[in-house]
Amino acid sequence: MAGLALWAANNGKLTVGASARNRLAAIKLAATAHNTKVAYAAAATVTALRAHGWDAALFKGIATGLRWYPESGTRPAADADFLLDTVSSQHIDEILAVLAPGHVLGGRAQSLVDQGIIQSVDVLVEDIWIDLHVDPIKVGIRLPGIEKLWGRCEPLVFNSTEISALDAEASLLQAAIHLQKDRFSRLQGFVDVVRIAEVTDLDWVWIQGFAEEIGLSVHLNESLRVVSETVGIELQVATGKGSRVWRAIWADRTHLKGSVGMTRRVRTHYWIPFTISGRRCDAFRWWARIIFPPSELIDYMHSDSSGPYLWRILQYRFRLARERHRRNRDQRRQTGSGSAGA
């Protein structure tokens, strides 16, 4: 958020001292440089895909920053996220062979996608991570009609390359659900929702209708409610779409807590499939695959583990628990130091 804070200061919307302004400027400069690299990698990815008759649409970070933030560097982007079109999503193994020869999932990714075990694959293009999705919302289970999002695109120009990107309505829906998946921990997600929601003539009827169609109406409206109440702006939250169960799971204990919120309730987003009406059986099957993932997925996610199947799973679980303990311990120490200093 440093780049946006600097822009606000430069435009008289925020008062900061000279030292703070210099620090913000340095962070913004670094973000601008990295965003430029992401844009080049995104353009290179689309060019490579189209050379083979495939295509993909941008969404999230770099696309959001270009359209709904005031200038480069005011919305940082770590990587580039793409939604594969309906044809490309049937050729994922071939795409990996083109973009990332030797990828650990080469020859196996399509099967995992078709089974619903994974919904995206990461590849490295020009030192930038590119995330190729068949579902940009990605809550674990298949969402009916999600392929219709490919029809919600508009053109953008990146480095003289025209790229499709999800439009404002699809982007708002994705951003709101993604903010929920992140436990409302980071301010950036709130700002994304607010800035997209400010688009003139936004088609709220389509947003609400499509959220209902894919089973995420409660999740969308509860997320919008949290943003509205936290930021203090009015959003078109549908009445009657609240849920006591939702509010119990996504309580405000993690809201705007940054990395603390992301680690203290690290598996909260796993509840999303269980809170979609009529999808309980699908959610249990998905949960079982998380507990006992196929060996191909272990090779992908935990390539540094070794030994028999169950031993590799135990290695990974133990490593996660140890890392989480260390993060929580460090956060408690930092919080304690901050309190003592105050």
WOWODA-V278944 format. One line per field, one symbol per residue. ss: DSSP state (~ for helix, > for strand, _ for the rest). psi: psi as a letter, one per 30 degrees, with the letter a starting at -180 (. if undefined). burial: 1 if it has 16 or more other ideal C-beta (glycine too) atoms within 10 Angstrom, else 0. A space follows every 50 residues. Layout:
# WOWODA-V278944
ss=???
psi=???
burial=???
This chain:
# WOWODA-V278944
ss=_~~~~~~~~~_______~~~~~~~~~~~~~~~~~~~~~~~~~~~~~~~~~ _____>>>>_~~~~~~~~___________>>>>>___~~~_~~~~~~~~_ ________~~~~~~_____>>>>>>__>>>>>>____________~~~~~ ~_>>>>>>__>>>>>>_~~~~~~~~~~~~~~_____~~~~~~~~~~~___ ___~~~~~~~~~~___~~~~~~~~~~~~~~~____________~~~~~~_ _~~~____~~~~~~___~~~~_~~~____~~~~~~~~~~~~___~~~~~~ ~_______~~~~~~~~~~~~~~~~~~~~~~~~~~~~~~~~~_
psi=feeeeeeeefggfkklleeeeeeeeeeeeeeeeeeeeeeeeeeeeeeeef fgglllkllbdeeeeeeglelkffjlkeakkkjklfeefgheeeeeeeei kgkfgkffeeeeeefgelglkkljjhgkkkjjkfjfeigelkkkgfffff fillkljjhgkkkkkkaeeeeeeeeeeeeeegghekeeeeeeeeeeffkk hkifeeeeeeeeegggeeeeeeeeeeeeeefhlklikklgglkeeefeeh lgffkhgbfeeffeifgefffeefgkkggeeeeeeeeefeeilleeeeee fhffllaleeeeeeeeeeeeeeeeeeeeeeeeeeeeeeeee.
burial=11111111100000000000100110110010011001111111110010 00011111111111111110011111101111111001101111110011 00101001110110011111101010010111111111111010010011 01100101001011111111111111111111111100111111111000 01000011011001111111111111110000001011001010010011 00011010011111100111111111001001100110100011011101 010000000001101100000000001000100000000000
